[in-house]
Amino acid sequence: MPKVTLEIVGIYYREEIEFEGESVNVLELMEIARNNGTGLDYNLDAERRLGEGRSMASISNRFDKGKVSRGGKFRNPGVYCIEETKREAGDYVVAWQYYILDKKNKRISATKPGDGFKTPELSEPVKDGYKVIWRCVQIALLPTIPLGPFTSDTPIA
């Protein structure tokens, strides 16, 4: 039976997910993982849309026994959840992004920038032996430390 490695950085989730058929899309993979009893859950944001896809609002992982992270640190049992944060002030955004890697660990797909930091289409195909890695990243939209009052007439050195 075909399988894909699903890894979600920051909530200590890494599982081999089996599926039927030649391929599944990213959303189907997430749904299989949610339903297979490994502790994964997620929410799509119905307000933010990209084409026919929907934006990933949050992803969580529940484990009832403590576990050791890939970094070698013990993590207490519980629910670990990370949510997107869209700030109206416009200084930063926290957004879910994913990468799809083939059997040789070559990146074949990734979140595409420039679409309002929305999750890309969740219909991208994932095949046997592939890996899907989700990570939630903070992206600065304005300087953290502005360097002075600039106008459109300020010369650029």
N, C-alpha and C positions, 0 to 999 in steps of 0.2 A: 504494500500500500504506500502511495506517495506521502512524503512528509516535508514540512518546512520548519525551520527554526524560527521561533518568534521570541524576540528579546525586547523588553521595555526598560530602558535605562532609568534609574532613579527609584523604581519601585520593586526592584529585585525579582523581576519576572524573566524567566528563560525556560522555554519548553519546546519540545519537538511536537508539532501538531500534525496529525495524520488527516488525510482527506481522500475522498473518492474522486476518480476522474483524472484528466490530464493536468488541469490547473484549477485554481480558485482565485478570486480577486481578494484584495486586501480586506475589504469589509467582510466577505465570507469567512476568511481566515480568522478575523477577530471574533466573529460569531461562533465559529467552531470552538475556539479557545474558551470563550465565555461559557459555553455549554458543556465542556468536557470535565468540569469539576476541579480545575487547577487553581481556582481562586481569582481569575481575571474577570473584571467588569469594566465597562466603558459607557460613556454617554456621548451622543452626537448632539451638536447644537443645531436645532431646527431653524434658528434665526439667521445663521450665517450659511450661505450657499455658494458653491462654486460649480457652475454648470449643473449637472444632475447630482453631483456629489454633495456631501454635507461635511461640515467642519467637526473635527474631534474636539469635544469640550473637556473631557476628563477621562483618565484611565486609572484604575485601581487594582491592587493585588492584595488578596487576603491569604495569610498563612497562619495556621493554628499552632505550629511549633516554631521555635526560633530557628533561624538558618544563618549560615555563614555566606556573606556576600562574595562576589568574585574578587573583591579587594581584600578578602580575608577577615573582615570585621563581622562580629556577631550582630544580628538584627533580631530584635524582640518580636514575638508573635503579634499580629494585629493587621489592620488594614492600612496600606500605604497608598496614598492617592495624590496625583498631581493634576491640577486644573490649568487650563489656559486662562490668561488674564488679559483682557482688552481694556486699556486705560483710556478714558476720554481725554485726559490731559495731553496725550500724545507724546509723552517722554519715552515710553518703552512699551513693548508688547511681549507677552510670554505665549509661545505658540508650539503646538505639537507638530513635529516633522517626522517623516519616515524615510528610510532608505531600503531599497531592495537590492540584494546581492545575489549573484548567480552561484553555481556550484564551485567556481574558482575564486569566490569572494570578490569578483569584479562588480562594482556598482553599476547597475543597469537602469536604475530609476531613483529619483529622489524628489523631495518636496521642491516645487518650482517657486522661486521668489517672485515677488511683484504682484501677487494676487490678493493683497490685503492680509497676508500671513494666514490664509485659510489653508486647511489641509487639502492636498491635491485630490483629484478623483480617486475614490476608494475602489474603483473598478479595474485598476491595473492588475494584470495577470501575474500570479505567483506559481511557479512550477516546482516539481519534485527536486529536493536538494537545495532550494533557494533559502535565503535568510531575510527576514524582515526585522529591521531595528527601528523602534520608535524612540525619540528623545524629545523632551520638552526644553526649549531654549528661550532665553531672554534676549531680545534684540533691542538695542538702543536706537531710538528714533531721533533723538537730539543729543548734543554734546553733554556729557556728564559735568564737565567744567568748561563753560563758554570762555572764549579767549578775548572777548571784548565786543563793544558795540560795532557791528559791521552793517553796512548798507550795500545796496546793489552797486554803489559808486566806489566802494572800497577796493583799491587795487590789490591784485593777487600777486604776491612776490614769487 
